[in-house]
């Protein structure tokens, strides 16, 4: 799981429009797509854990104009 979250951190840093050193925000839809894709490749994280994690992230993103921040995960 740690390497998956590390991969997501790097993806956020690459895909963000925030300036270098900023919050590295990306839209929830992008985050969800990438996370789900990486989880499917990994194959070791149960679907219910994936859904619960994405639900928690979505709740936070909804309070942040639909954006996911690195501190959210």
C-alpha positions in Angstrom: 0.0 0.0 0.0 2.8 2.4 0.8 4.3 2.1 -2.7 0.8 2.7 -4.2 0.4 5.9 -2.2 3.9 6.9 -3.1 3.0 6.4 -6.8 -0.2 8.5 -6.3 1.9 11.3 -4.7 4.2 11.3 -7.7 1.2 11.3 -10.1 -0.3 14.3 -8.3 3.0 16.2 -8.5 3.3 15.5 -12.2 -0.4 16.2 -13.1 -1.0 19.3 -11.0 -1.3 22.8 -12.3 -0.2 24.1 -9.0 3.3 25.8 -8.9 6.3 23.8 -7.8 6.1 23.1 -4.1 2.4 23.8 -4.0 -0.5 21.6 -2.8 -0.2 19.4 -5.9 -4.0 19.3 -6.3 -5.7 17.2 -9.0 -9.4 16.6 -9.7 -11.0 13.7 -7.8 -12.0 12.1 -11.1 -8.3 11.9 -12.2 -7.2 10.7 -8.8 -9.9 8.0 -8.7 -9.1 6.8 -12.2 -5.4 6.5 -11.5 -5.9 4.9 -8.1 -8.3 2.3 -9.4 -6.1 1.5 -12.3 -3.0 1.0 -10.0 -5.1 -1.1 -7.5 -6.2 -3.3 -10.4 -2.6 -3.9 -11.4 -1.5 -4.5 -7.8 -4.3 -7.1 -7.3 -3.8 -7.3 -3.5 -6.1 -4.6 -2.2 -9.7 -5.8 -1.6 -12.4 -4.0 -3.6 -14.2 -2.9 -0.4 -11.0 -1.3 0.9 -10.5 0.6 -2.4 -14.1 1.8 -2.3 -13.9 2.9 1.3 -10.6 4.8 0.6 -12.0 6.5 -2.5 -15.2 7.4 -0.6 -13.2 9.1 2.2 -11.1 11.0 -0.4 -14.2 12.1 -2.3 -15.7 13.5 0.9 -12.6 15.6 1.4 -12.4 16.6 -2.3 -16.0 17.8 -2.2 -15.0 20.3 0.5 -12.1 21.4 -1.7 -13.8 22.3 -4.9 -13.5 18.8 -6.2 -9.7 18.6 -5.8 -7.6 16.0 -4.0 -4.6 17.3 -2.1 -1.5 15.3 -1.1 -2.4 15.7 2.6 -5.7 13.9 2.0 -4.0 10.5 1.7 
